[in-house]
Amino acid sequence: METITLKENALLLEKHIEKVKGQFTLNDAAAITGVPVEQARESLNELMSKYICHLQVSENGDLIYDFGSSPTRRGEKSFAEILDGIKEWLWKAFKVFFKAWITVTLVVYFVIFVLLLIALVVAMTAANKDDNKKSSGGGAIFRLIGDVFYAIFRWNTISGGTYYERDQYGQPYKHYKPVESQIFKTNSTDPKAKKNFISAVYDFVFGPPRVEIAPFENQKEVAAYARQNKGVMILPEFKALAGWNNDEAQEFMTDCIARFNGSAEISTNAVLYADFYDLTRSKTQAQDGKIEWYWNEYEPEYELTGNTTGKNVGIIAMNGFNLIFASLCLIDAIDTIYNGKVGLFTEMIEPYVVLYGLGVVPFLFSTIFFLVPVLRYFSLIPKRRKRRLNNIRKRLVKVIYQQGVSKDLSLDEIVSQVNQGDVEKLSKPEVQSMMSKLIIDWGGEAIPQDDGTVRYQFIQLRDELQEIQNIRASRDGKSDLGNIYMDIGKL
């Protein structure tokens, strides 16, 4: 009997993608390649791990694997994504360059500061040379110098830990803890008030880092949820966990099926679900990822500086002084070089040193120092607008998923539910506009009533959630591996 490897069979299917416009049933795959149905299923899973795939269920309960007529590799970047990557790389390169420039500038002032402190130490030593008591003041001063020096070269402005902030709409979001000042201690409980001043300078220019989702966090969340729910999941549960729209959730679902050696199945009532039986074979679930619903994960704010008002005022004052001083030096040097008039600075220092060393370089530095946050402010406007809409979407999805499964919802009921608590109060038009998009994404309908109002109905969601509960109830849910049959280490 002829045999064929899994990889060879997957390659055979891949060659037929364009001929069948990328759509296969399990039986199509078996007929095209001539292999048993179960091997065809494994080959389709192999293709799903390689290409983006959408799963469809026909009215007769058949499962269709849709790779598209021109399949897209998972992780393949579009031109827009490549362009965004280039922009991100250039921004990172500029940040490194300008942070180095800030560091050098701070070091210059730091050296002057050290010289003044050394002079102070010498004066204190001379004044107390007959004092028989041993003083620890000099050591404290040098420790202070060391703390400042260390802070200057510590470009990372966060400590690694996180805490929760509330934005202007009352919504909680994760925020990185900044590096605390080792010099100026405060009793304030606000982490921003404790922020190292040098870190505040860097954040003034480039903004504080936003808390990002850790790599594969969503995949770990799915694995944990599947293991707690007898290894089966439906598409709405993927959406409720990760927040994807319908197309993104389908791509994510097929990625997880391929990643965790699962399978796409159709129930007797024609509901598509993912079966992760292998994940349920477990020794321990103590280290599983944390399960957090999409609506409990508000997006972090896009902050301009993440500093207290006092720190920002101090930074503006310092750089404003440098800018004014550099401008005066430029005027003085140009007047001397081109008009022959000796000025205040050029009388003591060579004119071209004043022009470039005290004029051009610090003037450019101070101008860029102010210009970058101004440009960032305008770039943050559309991002903040999009973030607000995304967070509104979370609040509405929560109502749909938790209450739309048990009853039809009126617009007034939805508005009342999403406005509970100390959060931004949404108007009816805002809720209605967002619901017009969500009913498409969640398979709902807007049903006009005789009184002119509308009720939102999510029958498909109810049926799918009821079906997956029935499937789980039919499984024993046992994950015990049983007694050890063989231990290689004890042979």
PETAWO-V311075 format. One record per backbone hydrogen bond with DSSP energy under -1.0 kcal/mol. NH is the residue of the N-H (numbers start at 1). CO is the residue of the C=O. If there is no record, write none. Layout:
BEGIN
nh=NH co=CO
nh=NH co=CO
END
This chain:
BEGIN
nh=9 co=5
nh=10 co=6
nh=11 co=7
nh=12 co=8
nh=13 co=9
nh=14 co=10
nh=15 co=11
nh=17 co=14
nh=20 co=16
nh=22 co=17
nh=23 co=20
nh=24 co=65
nh=29 co=25
nh=30 co=26
nh=31 co=27
nh=32 co=28
nh=33 co=29
nh=34 co=30
nh=40 co=36
nh=41 co=37
nh=42 co=38
nh=43 co=39
nh=44 co=40
nh=45 co=41
nh=46 co=42
nh=47 co=43
nh=48 co=44
nh=49 co=45
nh=51 co=47
nh=52 co=72
nh=54 co=66
nh=56 co=64
nh=58 co=62
nh=61 co=58
nh=64 co=56
nh=65 co=24
nh=66 co=54
nh=67 co=22
nh=74 co=50
nh=76 co=73
nh=82 co=78
nh=83 co=79
nh=84 co=80
nh=85 co=81
nh=86 co=82
nh=87 co=83
nh=88 co=84
nh=89 co=85
nh=90 co=86
nh=91 co=87
nh=92 co=88
nh=93 co=89
nh=94 co=90
nh=95 co=91
nh=96 co=92
nh=97 co=93
nh=98 co=94
nh=99 co=95
nh=100 co=96
nh=101 co=97
nh=102 co=98
nh=103 co=99
nh=104 co=100
nh=105 co=101
nh=106 co=102
nh=107 co=103
nh=108 co=104
nh=109 co=105
nh=110 co=106
nh=111 co=107
nh=112 co=108
nh=113 co=109
nh=114 co=110
nh=115 co=111
nh=116 co=112
nh=117 co=113
nh=118 co=114
nh=119 co=115
nh=120 co=116
nh=121 co=117
nh=122 co=118
nh=123 co=119
nh=124 co=120
nh=125 co=121
nh=126 co=122
nh=127 co=123
nh=128 co=124
nh=131 co=128
nh=140 co=136
nh=141 co=137
nh=142 co=138
nh=143 co=139
nh=144 co=140
nh=145 co=141
nh=146 co=142
nh=147 co=143
nh=148 co=144
nh=149 co=145
nh=150 co=146
nh=151 co=147
nh=152 co=148
nh=153 co=149
nh=155 co=153
nh=159 co=177
nh=163 co=175
nh=165 co=173
nh=167 co=171
nh=170 co=167
nh=173 co=165
nh=175 co=163
nh=177 co=161
nh=179 co=157
nh=181 co=194
nh=196 co=179
nh=200 co=196
nh=201 co=197
nh=202 co=198
nh=203 co=199
nh=204 co=200
nh=205 co=201
nh=206 co=202
nh=207 co=203
nh=217 co=214
nh=220 co=216
nh=221 co=217
nh=222 co=218
nh=223 co=219
nh=224 co=220
nh=225 co=221
nh=226 co=222
nh=227 co=223
nh=228 co=224
nh=231 co=226
nh=232 co=229
nh=233 co=274
nh=237 co=234
nh=238 co=234
nh=239 co=235
nh=240 co=236
nh=241 co=237
nh=242 co=238
nh=243 co=239
nh=249 co=245
nh=250 co=246
nh=251 co=247
nh=252 co=248
nh=253 co=249
nh=254 co=250
nh=255 co=251
nh=256 co=252
nh=257 co=253
nh=258 co=254
nh=259 co=255
nh=260 co=256
nh=262 co=257
nh=263 co=275
nh=265 co=273
nh=267 co=271
nh=270 co=267
nh=273 co=265
nh=274 co=233
nh=275 co=263
nh=276 co=231
nh=279 co=276
nh=280 co=277
nh=281 co=278
nh=282 co=280
nh=288 co=285
nh=294 co=240
nh=296 co=293
nh=297 co=294
nh=303 co=301
nh=312 co=308
nh=313 co=309
nh=314 co=310
nh=315 co=311
nh=316 co=312
nh=317 co=313
nh=318 co=314
nh=319 co=315
nh=320 co=316
nh=321 co=317
nh=322 co=318
nh=323 co=319
nh=324 co=320
nh=325 co=321
nh=326 co=322
nh=327 co=323
nh=328 co=324
nh=329 co=325
nh=330 co=326
nh=331 co=327
nh=332 co=328
nh=333 co=329
nh=334 co=330
nh=335 co=331
nh=336 co=332
nh=337 co=333
nh=338 co=334
nh=339 co=335
nh=340 co=336
nh=341 co=335
nh=347 co=343
nh=348 co=345
nh=349 co=345
nh=354 co=350
nh=355 co=351
nh=356 co=352
nh=357 co=353
nh=358 co=353
nh=360 co=355
nh=361 co=356
nh=363 co=359
nh=364 co=360
nh=365 co=361
nh=366 co=362
nh=367 co=363
nh=368 co=364
nh=369 co=365
nh=370 co=366
nh=371 co=367
nh=372 co=368
nh=374 co=370
nh=375 co=371
nh=376 co=372
nh=377 co=373
nh=378 co=374
nh=379 co=375
nh=380 co=376
nh=384 co=380
nh=385 co=381
nh=386 co=382
nh=387 co=383
nh=388 co=384
nh=389 co=385
nh=390 co=386
nh=391 co=387
nh=392 co=388
nh=393 co=389
nh=394 co=390
nh=395 co=391
nh=396 co=392
nh=397 co=393
nh=398 co=394
nh=399 co=395
nh=400 co=396
nh=401 co=397
nh=402 co=398
nh=403 co=399
nh=404 co=399
nh=406 co=403
nh=407 co=403
nh=409 co=456
nh=414 co=410
nh=415 co=411
nh=416 co=412
nh=417 co=413
nh=418 co=414
nh=419 co=415
nh=420 co=417
nh=423 co=421
nh=424 co=169
nh=431 co=427
nh=432 co=428
nh=433 co=429
nh=434 co=430
nh=435 co=431
nh=436 co=432
nh=438 co=434
nh=439 co=435
nh=441 co=437
nh=442 co=438
nh=444 co=439
nh=445 co=457
nh=447 co=455
nh=449 co=453
nh=452 co=449
nh=455 co=447
nh=456 co=409
nh=457 co=445
nh=462 co=458
nh=463 co=459
nh=464 co=460
nh=465 co=461
nh=466 co=462
nh=467 co=463
nh=468 co=464
nh=469 co=465
nh=470 co=466
nh=471 co=467
nh=472 co=468
nh=473 co=469
nh=474 co=470
nh=475 co=472
nh=490 co=487
nh=491 co=488
END
